[in-house]
Structures are given as structure tokens and as C-alpha cells.
């Protein structure tokens, strides 16, 4: 299903030449220089083919740099290893001129010097064999004459005329006076004879057609490893079966995919991964998204799931937030994401040695996606600690899945450690969002671990706990007559919720008693134990609070005393505190604490003292 969907995407994208997808027999390569020749094979010049690109950084400063150009050239990427494998009409300097690439490692530099002449001779034999005939194209005949005419020592001055950065890339040939490159329109004998050999033919698992089967699926996927990775491969006898063993009989024939289909799906996947508007990160997985036909969702949903980067303009951020808000409210227009009947595909990949691991694969229709996303957004809806009224950098009203996953990682030096997101958690969360199934329990356990470690609960963590309770434990909540609201619920019947409220009031009273100058409060010392074992902690908190109330002004003392008495009546305290709370009730405790703390921070100054909590960095 994955390969079929990618094959269909390639065929759709290849209809538009602006997409720049390679055609069969070609691959897209980075080209840094061009060797300009006369018809007799003599060199006119080694020309720097890079283009100048100007970008503007976050500070508004312009930066101009030279970057390689992308050209469609015959064949695929160079295979790794020390074998001699020349490319046709393009290659690196070692093959085209015998120039040994310098290396800081003395041993590697020595090997490069030994290997360079062999590479040049290999390329010489390859091009002479292909283009020595007089009836070939004049520019390709000039290439054959070039290799016959020069030695690596004679070509060295031309190489040194190139900037050092350009020497590290690939080069092509061009006949002087012509605008096209020598490789333009070239088709190899293998391409011309493709499909004539019946011994390699079989029914393709992707297209169902009987065509030559690919032994290796190329081009390789380059995003994760510069040398390229494979999505499908057979390189050990243990993976081969039914007598289909060895390079010729086995490998690709154990899972027959035609050369045409392999070329299509590999290039489609490379195309998706190369575009920032089509890929996004979920946990350790790089994720790509597309639809069966062109839709606005293709360039919108990745940012909806991962959040809009800071580098993007404000209009883009606002547009994404507006779409999420419309989805949550059920007011999304039919044309804003595309036809609800259109199929969508989400593929999550992560590197694993030389082969890619598929973290998750989800399909469905855009209508189902919007429905399940609406459910997710509504369940995560919660009053924000920092919004447009009290912060220049408000927390997002509709947090992305990536921002939620970051809550399972440590927060150090003003940022979250994204590399610490549990490997399988991203796929599990995506599955629950896209399919409307239960949220993963390990998401909540990881959040509670961070709450215990940090002794605090922020907006994102509280939203995760609230959504988990509503989706995973709705029946239990109904039996307890508990309703999870977005803001403070003073009449919530849950003892755990009221205990969370009480802890927030005790903490605020402590802050007020010390004129908001405390660096550590009861939250840093007792929050974890209070949320798990209330009986062992709240007796001490009650006694400590009496000392704090004595230090307050008459008005503040009355305010906190009345609020504490109100909560005590709801939980029959201080005569009764539960000995322990399970995970569900610990989550409710955290939400009650968060709600009450937010309520106290937004109270009118005439009613109570303001808080002095420092504003956290946004995720």
C-alpha cells in the first residue's frame, strides 16, 4: 500500500514539469562545475556552475552564498564502496580528471592519491567504449576525445582554476558555443533495450504489470544518510526464500517490484522529504504527508501537526491557527483543506543503519481526518496560563502534536530536549489523533514523571492529562459524576480535584505571607507527595498554612481563610484525606491545582495579591 501510494504520487507529480522530478533512467544530482570542451576534446575552461543565492536570516540580514545547481543526469547516485564505478557524462573530479580529493586524515589522503588514477582510467574506458564512434553526437564524441587526449597531470592546472568549494561537487560536460549539456537527451543502451529481456520479467507487486524486476530499488533515499538509504532491500540469505538467492536470482525477486515502479516511489519519497512544507517531525520520525489528488491540506497539515517554525512569517502562523480554530468549532469550509472524500496518506520514517524503519503509516479520507482532529482539539481545550492578555508570547490555543510530545522530555537551558522523546510514542500519538482511538498511556506516565521531576505543571501538561481522562476514562468519569471543564470548577465532586485546588491556595498564601520573595515554595518540596499520598502531607500543610495566614493583612487573611473553608467543606477536611491516589486521580489533582492557580493569578488585585511566577519559554 505504501509503495503503491508513492508510485501514484510520482505519476501525478511528473505531469507538472515544474515539480522537477527525474524521468526513468535519470536522477537529480548536485552539480558544482562544468568542463567546457572544443570538438577535438581540448579544454576551453573548467567553469564554476554554482548559482548565487541570497537569503535573509532571523535578524533581517542578507546572506549571499554559492550553491550547487540541480540537474537531471543519466543513471543513479554513485554507489558506496571502493569499487570503480564511473558515471556517464557526469561525475566527481576524481573520475573526470584523476584529481585526488585532499583529506585531513593522512592515511585516507594516501589512499585517495593511489585510487585517483584508477578512477580516471575507469571513466576513460567507460566513455571511450560508449562514444568512440564517429556517428555519435558531436558533444559526446568530444568527451571521448577529452579522455583520450589528457592525463591527470595535464588536467591539474584546470582543476586548480576552480574554487576549492566547487572541487568537492560533481561536474558535467558542455561543448563550447552550445547552451545544452552533453548529457541532455542521452539514453543508455540499457534504457533503450529495457523490457526486451524476459528472464528478468515478473509481475510487479506495485502496478500488477509484468515488467523487468529491480534488483536494487534506486535512487536511494538521501535525507537521512548522505550515501543514501533503502526502504526495501534484501542483502542477506536469511531474507531470501524459495530458491531465489544470490544477486541475480534473489534480492529484489523475493519481493518483485518493477524497475519502473521502484524508480517512481523512490523519487516521489525523495521529493516529499526535500520539501519543508511536506515533511514534519513527530518524535524521532520524519513524517511526510500527501493526498490522492492535489489539495490545500498537502501543505497545511504538516504545520498543523508539528507547529509553525519561528522562522516563518506571522501570516502563516495565523492562517494555521485560524484553520485549527475552525476545525475545533466545526466551521471549516469545504474547500479550505480539500474534498472530504479525498484519501490522505501519512508516513513516518526513521533511520536504521542503511535501511529506513517505518514508524507509522496511516490512511483515510480528509473528512475522517477533520472529524478526528476536531475531537482531539476539543478534548485538549484548556484555559491558558499565558495568553494574549498577559504575555507577549502567548501559549498556542491549539497546541501541535510535536509540542505535546516535548512535554515528555527535560526542559533545560530554555528549551526541551527533543532527542529524548520516547521512540515509539510519536507514532502512538499520531494513531490516536488520526483514528480517534485512546491516547497512549505511556504519554501520560511520561508527563507525570516530568511533573514529579520538575514539581510543576504547565498548560501543555494539564491539557494532556485532561484529554487523556476524557478520551480514555469517560465511563469512569461518568460513574463518578465528574466533568472535566476547561477552567476552574468549584463544584467538582472529585476529592482529588479539590485537593489540587487546596494545594494551590496553600502555595499562594505562602507566597503572599513572604511578600512574593520566595525562591522555593511548598510546590518544590511537597507537590509530588501531596498528589500521590495526600494523608501523609496535608496535615502538615494545614498546620503550616496557619502560620502563613497570621502574617497576612486582614483582607488577605479573610480571603484565603474563606476559600480554604469552602474547599474543606467539599472534601470533609481536615478530618478526612485519602491515603493515596491512583494515576487517574493524580491527573485530576494536577488539573485542579492548575485551574485554581490560574484562577488566583487572574483575580482582581483588590481581591487578592498578584502572583510573581516567571513566564516560561514557549515550546
C-alpha positions in Angstrom: 0.0 0.0 0.0 2.9 2.4 0.8 4.7 1.8 -2.4 1.5 1.9 -4.5 0.5 5.3 -3.0 4.0 6.7 -3.6 4.0 5.3 -7.2 0.7 7.1 -7.8 2.1 10.3 -6.3 5.1 10.2 -8.7 2.8 9.8 -11.7 0.7 12.8 -10.6 3.7 15.0 -9.8 5.6 14.1 -13.0 2.7 15.6 -15.1 3.9 19.0 -14.0 7.4 19.7 -15.2 7.8 22.5 -12.5 8.0 19.8 -9.9 11.4 18.8 -11.3 11.0 15.0 -10.8 13.5 12.8 -12.7 12.3 10.7 -15.6 13.2 7.0 -15.8 16.9 6.5 -16.4 17.8 9.8 -14.8 18.4 11.2 -11.3 18.6 14.6 -9.8 22.2 15.5 -8.8 24.0 18.5 -7.3 26.4 19.9 -10.0 29.1 22.3 -9.0 31.2 22.7 -12.2 31.2 22.3 -15.9 34.0 21.2 -18.2 33.7 23.2 -21.5 35.3 21.4 -24.5 36.1 22.0 -28.1 35.1 19.4 -30.7 38.6 18.0 -30.7 38.3 17.3 -27.0 40.6 20.1 -25.8 39.5 22.1 -22.7 38.3 25.6 -23.0 37.8 26.1 -19.3 36.6 24.5 -16.1 33.6 26.6 -15.2 32.1 27.2 -11.8 28.4 26.2 -12.3 27.1 27.1 -8.9 24.5 29.8 -8.6 24.3 32.7 -6.2 21.5 32.6 -3.6 20.6 35.4 -1.2 18.7 34.6 2.0 17.6 36.7 4.9 18.2 35.4 8.4 16.1 35.9 11.5 17.8 39.3 12.2 16.9 40.6 8.8 20.4 40.5 7.5 21.1 39.3 3.9 23.4 36.4 3.3 24.7 35.5 -0.2 26.3 32.2 -0.9 27.1 29.9 -3.9 25.1 26.7 -4.0 25.2 23.7 -6.4 22.6 23.5 -9.2 20.3 20.5 -9.5 20.4 18.8 -12.9 18.8 15.6 -14.3 21.7 13.3 -15.3 21.9 9.8 -16.7 21.9 6.9 -14.1 21.5 7.0 -10.4 23.7 8.1 -7.5 27.1 6.7 -7.1 27.2 3.5 -5.1 29.2 3.5 -1.9 32.4 1.5 -1.5 35.9 1.5 -3.0 35.0 -0.1 -6.4 35.5 1.7 -9.7 32.0 2.9 -10.8 32.1 5.7 -13.3 29.0 7.7 -14.2 28.0 8.6 -17.8 28.7 12.2 -18.8 28.9 13.4 -15.2 30.9 12.6 -12.1 33.2 14.0 -9.5 36.7 15.4 -10.1 38.4 12.1 -9.2 36.7 10.3 -12.1 36.7 13.2 -14.6 40.3 14.4 -14.0 42.1 11.9 -11.7 42.3 14.6 -9.0 42.7 13.1 -5.5 40.4 14.8 -3.0 42.5 16.1 -0.1 41.8 14.7 3.4 43.0 15.8 6.8 43.5 12.1 7.6 46.9 11.2 6.3 46.0 7.6 5.7 42.8 8.5 3.7 44.7 11.1 1.7 47.3 8.5 0.7 44.5 6.1 -0.4 42.9 8.8 -2.4 46.1 9.5 -4.3 46.5 5.8 -5.1 42.9 5.4 -6.2 42.5 8.6 -8.3 44.4 7.4 -11.4 42.4 4.1 -11.4 39.1 6.1 -11.2 40.2 8.3 -14.1 41.2 5.3 -16.3 37.9 3.6 -15.4 35.9 6.7 -16.6 38.2 6.9 -19.7 37.4 3.3 -20.7 33.7 3.8 -20.0 33.3 6.9 -22.2 35.6 5.7 -24.9 33.6 2.5 -25.3 30.3 4.4 -25.4 31.3 7.4 -27.7 34.3 6.5 -29.8 32.2 6.1 -32.9 32.2 9.0 -35.4 28.4 8.9 -35.8 27.6 9.8 -32.2 26.6 13.3 -31.2 29.4 15.8 -31.6 29.4 16.9 -27.9 29.6 13.2 -26.7 32.4 12.5 -29.2 34.3 15.4 -27.8 34.0 13.8 -24.3 35.6 10.6 -25.6 38.4 12.7 -27.3 38.9 14.6 -24.0 39.7 11.4 -22.1 42.0 10.1 -24.9 43.8 13.5 -25.0 44.7 14.3 -21.4 46.4 12.7 -18.4 45.6 13.7 -14.8 48.8 15.7 -14.5 47.9 17.7 -17.6 44.4 18.4 -16.2 45.7 19.6 -12.8 46.1 23.3 -13.8 42.4 23.4 -14.9 41.3 21.8 -11.7 43.2 24.4 -9.6 41.4 27.2 -11.5 38.2 26.1 -9.8 37.3 27.4 -6.3 38.0 24.9 -3.6 34.3 24.5 -2.7 33.4 23.7 -6.3 36.0 20.9 -6.4 34.1 18.9 -3.9 31.0 18.5 -6.1 30.0 16.8 -9.3 30.6 18.1 -12.8 29.2 17.8 -16.3 30.4 18.4 -19.9 29.4 21.1 -22.4 30.6 21.8 -26.0 31.7 25.4 -26.5 29.2 27.5 -28.2 26.2 25.4 -27.1 23.8 26.0 -24.2 22.8 22.4 -23.6 25.0 20.0 -21.6 26.4 16.9 -23.2 24.2 14.5 -21.2 21.0 16.2 -22.3 18.7 13.7 -24.1 21.2 10.8 -23.6 19.6 7.3 -23.3 21.8 4.3 -22.4 21.6 1.0 -24.2 20.1 -0.5 -21.1 17.3 2.1 -21.3 16.8 1.5 -25.0 16.6 -2.2 -24.5 14.5 -2.1 -21.4 11.8 -4.6 -21.4 13.3 -6.9 -24.1 14.9 -9.3 -21.6 12.2 -11.9 -20.5 14.4 -13.6 -17.9 14.2 -10.6 -15.5 10.4 -10.1 -16.0 7.8 -10.8 -13.4 4.5 -9.5 -12.1 5.1 -6.2 -10.2 3.6 -6.1 -6.8 3.0 -2.4 -7.1 1.4 -2.0 -10.5 0.4 -5.6 -11.3 2.1 -5.3 -14.7 4.6 -7.8 -16.0 7.9 -5.9 -16.3 11.6 -6.2 -15.6 12.1 -6.5 -11.8 14.5 -4.2 -9.9 17.3 -6.0 -8.1 18.0 -2.8 -6.0 15.5 0.0 -5.5 17.0 3.2 -6.7 17.5 6.1 -6.3 18.3 5.8 -2.7 16.6 7.9 -0.1 19.1 10.6 0.8 17.5 12.6 3.6 18.9 10.5 6.5 22.3 9.5 5.1 24.4 11.3 2.5 25.2 8.0 0.9 21.5 7.1 0.7 19.3 4.6 2.5 16.9 1.9 1.2 13.3 1.4 2.1 13.2 -2.1 0.6 16.2 -4.4 0.3 17.4 -8.0 0.5 21.0 -8.3 1.4 21.3 -11.4 3.5 20.5 -15.0 2.7 18.1 -15.1 5.7 15.8 -12.8 3.9 15.7 -14.9 0.7 13.3 -17.8 0.1 12.1 -20.4 -2.4 15.4 -20.7 -4.1 15.5 -17.0 -5.0 19.0 -16.5 -3.7 22.1 -14.5 -4.8 22.3 -11.2 -6.6 20.7 -12.3 -9.8 18.0 -14.8 -8.7 17.3 -13.4 -5.2 17.3 -10.0 -3.6 14.6 -8.0 -5.5 12.8 -11.1 -6.8 11.8 -12.1 -3.3 9.5 -9.1 -3.3 9.2 -8.3 -7.1 8.9 -4.6 -7.8 9.5 -3.4 -11.3 12.3 -1.1 -12.1 9.8 1.5 -13.2 7.8 1.3 -10.0 10.9 1.3 -7.8 12.2 4.4 -9.6 8.8 6.1 -9.2 8.3 5.5 -5.5 11.9 6.3 -4.6 11.8 9.7 -6.4 8.4 10.5 -5.0 9.6 9.9 -1.5 12.8 11.9 -2.1 10.7 14.8 -3.4 8.5 14.8 -0.3 11.4 14.7 2.1 13.2 17.5 0.3 10.4 20.0 0.9 9.9 21.6 4.3 6.2 22.2 3.7 5.6 18.5 3.1 7.6 17.0 6.0 7.4 17.3 9.7 8.8 15.7 12.8 6.9 13.5 15.2 9.1 12.1 18.0 12.1 10.5 16.3 10.2 10.1 13.0 10.5 12.3 10.0 7.0 12.3 8.6 5.6 13.1 5.1 2.0 13.8 4.1 0.2 13.8 0.8 -3.3 13.3 -0.7 -4.5 11.2 -3.6 -5.2 14.4 -5.6 -3.9 18.0 -5.2 -5.5 19.6 -2.1 -4.6 22.6 0.2 -4.2 20.1 3.0 -0.9 18.8 1.5 1.0 22.0 2.5 -1.2 22.8 5.6 -1.4 19.7 7.7 2.3 19.2 8.3 2.4 22.6 10.1 -0.9 21.8 11.8 0.7 18.7 13.3 4.2 20.0 14.1 3.6 23.7 14.7 4.8 26.6 12.5 8.5 27.3 12.9 9.6 30.6 14.4 11.4 31.5 11.1 8.1 31.5 9.2 6.1 34.8 8.8 3.3 35.8 11.2 0.7 35.4 8.4 1.5 31.7 8.1 1.2 31.1 11.8 -2.1 33.0 11.9 -3.5 31.1 9.0 -2.7 27.7 10.6 -4.2 28.8 13.9 -7.3 30.0 12.1 -7.8 26.7 10.4 -7.3 24.8 13.6 -9.8 27.0 15.3 -12.4 26.5 12.5 -11.9 22.7 12.8 -12.4 22.8 16.6 -15.6 24.9 16.2 -16.9 22.9 13.2 -16.9 25.9 10.9 -14.3 24.8 8.4 -15.2 25.5 4.8 -15.4 22.6 2.4 -12.6 24.0 0.2 -10.1 25.0 2.9 -8.5 21.6 3.1 -10.0 19.9 0.1 -12.8 17.5 -0.8 -13.7 15.4 2.4 -13.8 12.3 0.2 -10.1 12.6 -0.8 -7.8 10.0 0.6 -4.7 11.1 2.6 -1.5 9.3 3.5 0.9 9.9 6.4 4.2 8.0 6.5 6.7 8.2 9.4 10.3 7.2 8.8 13.4 7.0 10.9 17.0 5.9 10.1 18.2 2.4 11.0 21.7 1.6 9.7 21.5 1.6 5.9 17.8 0.8 5.9 14.8 3.0 6.8 12.4 2.0 9.6 8.7 2.7 9.1 7.5 4.1 12.4 3.9 4.5 11.3 1.6 4.5 8.2 -1.9 5.9 8.3 -4.5 6.4 5.6 -8.1 7.6 5.5 -10.2 10.4 4.0 -9.9 14.1 4.7 -13.4 14.1 6.1 -12.4 11.4 8.7 -9.2 13.4 9.4 -11.1 16.6 10.2 -13.6 14.8 12.3 -11.0 13.1 14.5 -8.8 16.2 14.6 -11.9 18.2 15.9 -12.4 15.6 18.6 -8.7 15.9 19.6 -8.7 19.7 19.7 -11.9 19.9 21.8 -10.6 17.4 24.3 -7.3 19.3 24.7 -9.1 22.7 25.1 -8.0 24.3 28.4 -7.6 27.8 29.8 -4.1 29.0 29.1 -1.7 30.2 31.8 -0.1 32.7 29.3 -2.4 34.2 26.7 -2.7 37.4 24.7 -3.8 39.3 27.8 -0.7 38.6 30.0 2.2 37.7 27.7 3.9 39.0 24.5 4.5 35.3 23.6 1.2 33.5 24.4 0.9 29.8 24.5 -0.9 28.3 21.5 -4.7 27.8 22.0 -4.4 24.7 19.8 -1.0 23.0 20.6 0.6 20.8 18.0 1.3 17.2 18.5 5.0 17.9 18.5 4.6 20.5 21.3 2.7 17.8 23.3 5.4 15.2 22.8 8.0 17.7 24.1 6.3 17.6 27.5 7.8 14.1 28.0 11.3 15.5 27.9 13.5 17.5 30.2 13.4 21.3 30.0 16.9 22.7 30.2 18.6 26.0 29.2 15.3 27.4 28.0 14.4 24.6 25.6 13.1 21.0 25.5 15.4 18.1 24.6 13.6 16.8 21.6 16.0 13.8 21.2 14.7 12.4 24.5 11.1 11.9 23.1 10.4 8.1 23.5 10.9 6.5 20.1 7.5 4.8 19.6 5.5 7.5 21.4 5.2 9.7 18.3 3.6 7.0 16.2 1.2 6.0 19.0 0.1 9.6 19.5 -0.4 10.1 15.8 -2.5 6.9 15.6 -4.8 8.1 18.4 -5.3 11.6 16.8 -5.9 10.4 13.3 -8.0 7.4 14.1 -9.8 8.8 17.2 -8.6 5.9 19.4 -7.4 6.1 23.0 -4.3 8.2 23.8 -1.2 6.2 24.6 -0.9 5.5 28.4 2.9 6.0 28.2 2.3 9.6 27.2 0.6 10.3 30.5 3.1 8.3 32.6 5.9 10.2 30.9 4.2 13.5 31.7 3.7 12.5 35.3 7.4 11.6 35.5 8.3 15.1 34.3 5.8 16.7 36.8 7.4 14.8 39.6 10.9 15.8 38.4 10.0 19.5 37.8 7.5 19.7 40.7 5.2 21.9 38.5 2.5 21.5 35.9 2.2 23.8 32.9 -0.6 24.4 30.4 0.6 21.7 28.0 0.9 19.0 30.6 -2.5 19.9 32.2 -4.1 19.7 28.7 -2.6 16.3 28.1 -4.0 14.9 31.4 -7.4 16.4 30.8 -7.7 14.9 27.2 -6.4 11.5 28.4 -9.1 11.4 31.2 -11.9 12.4 28.8 -11.0 10.0 26.0 -9.6 7.0 27.8 -11.7 7.1 31.0 -15.0 8.7 30.1 -17.0 5.8 31.6 -15.2 6.1 34.9 -15.7 9.9 35.0 -19.4 9.4 34.3 -19.7 6.9 37.2 -18.0 9.4 39.5 -20.2 12.3 38.1 -17.0 14.2 37.2 -17.0 16.6 34.4 -13.6 17.9 33.1 -14.0 21.6 32.3 -11.7 24.0 30.6 -11.4 26.3 33.6 -12.0 26.3 37.4 -14.9 24.1 38.5 -15.6 24.9 42.2 -18.3 22.3 42.5 -16.3 19.4 41.0 -17.3 16.4 43.2 -13.8 14.8 42.9 -11.8 14.8 46.2 -8.6 14.8 44.1 -9.6 17.9 42.2 -10.5 19.8 45.4 -7.2 18.7 47.0 -5.3 20.1 43.9 -7.2 23.4 44.4 -6.4 23.4 48.2 -2.7 22.9 47.4 -2.7 25.8 45.0 -4.4 28.0 47.7 -1.8 27.0 50.3 1.0 27.8 48.0 -0.4 31.2 47.1 -0.9 32.0 50.8 2.7 31.1 51.4 3.8 33.4 48.6 1.7 36.3 49.9 3.0 35.8 53.5 6.6 36.2 52.3 5.7 39.1 50.0 6.3 37.0 46.9 10.1 36.9 47.5 10.4 33.1 48.0 12.6 31.2 45.6 11.2 27.8 46.7 7.6 27.1 47.9 5.7 24.0 49.1 5.3 23.2 45.4 9.1 22.4 45.1 9.1 20.4 48.3 5.8 18.7 48.7 3.9 18.6 45.3 4.8 15.1 44.3 4.0 13.5 47.7 0.8 15.6 48.1 -0.6 14.4 44.7 0.2 10.7 45.4 -0.2 10.4 49.2 -2.4 13.2 50.5 -2.8 11.8 54.0 0.9 11.9 54.8 1.2 15.6 53.6 -1.9 17.7 54.0 -1.9 17.5 57.8 1.5 19.3 57.8 0.3 21.7 55.1 -2.8 22.7 57.3 -0.5 23.5 60.2 2.0 25.4 58.1 -0.8 27.4 56.5 -2.0 28.7 59.9 1.5 30.4 60.4 1.3 31.9 56.9 -2.2 33.3 57.5 -1.0 35.1 60.6 1.5 37.1 58.6 -1.1 38.4 56.1 -3.2 41.6 56.2 -6.7 41.3 57.5 -8.2 41.4 54.0 -5.9 38.8 52.5 -6.3 36.6 55.6 -10.0 36.7 55.3 -9.9 35.9 51.5 -7.6 32.8 51.9 -9.4 31.6 55.0 -12.8 31.7 53.3 -11.5 30.0 50.2 -9.8 27.2 52.3 -13.0 26.7 54.4 -15.0 26.4 51.2 -12.7 23.6 49.9 -12.6 21.9 53.3 -16.3 21.5 53.3 -16.3 19.8 49.9 -13.7 17.2 50.9 -14.8 16.9 54.6 -11.3 18.0 55.6 -9.3 18.2 57.7 -10.9 15.1 59.2 -10.6 13.0 56.0 -7.8 12.9 53.5 -7.3 9.8 51.2 -4.2 7.7 51.9 -3.2 7.5 48.2 -4.4 8.5 44.7 -4.1 6.3 41.6 -2.9 7.7 38.2 -6.4 8.9 37.2 -6.9 10.8 40.5 -3.3 12.1 40.4 -4.1 13.6 37.0 -7.3 15.2 38.4 -5.3 16.6 41.3 -2.9 18.2 38.8 -5.8 19.7 36.8 -7.4 21.1 40.0 -4.1 22.6 41.0 -3.6 24.2 37.6 -7.2 25.5 37.4 -7.0 27.1 40.9 -3.6 28.6 40.3 -4.7 30.2 37.1 -7.9 31.5 38.8 -5.9 33.1 41.6 -3.4 34.7 39.1 -6.3 36.3 37.2 -8.2 37.6 40.2 -8.7 41.3 40.5 -5.9 42.8 42.6 -8.5 44.2 45.0 -9.5 40.6 45.9 -6.1 39.1 46.4 -2.4 39.6 45.8 -0.9 39.1 42.3 1.4 36.2 41.6 5.0 36.7 40.6 5.6 33.5 38.6 8.2 33.9 35.9 6.9 33.4 32.4 8.1 30.1 30.8 9.6 29.9 27.3 7.1 28.7 24.7 7.6 25.3 23.3 
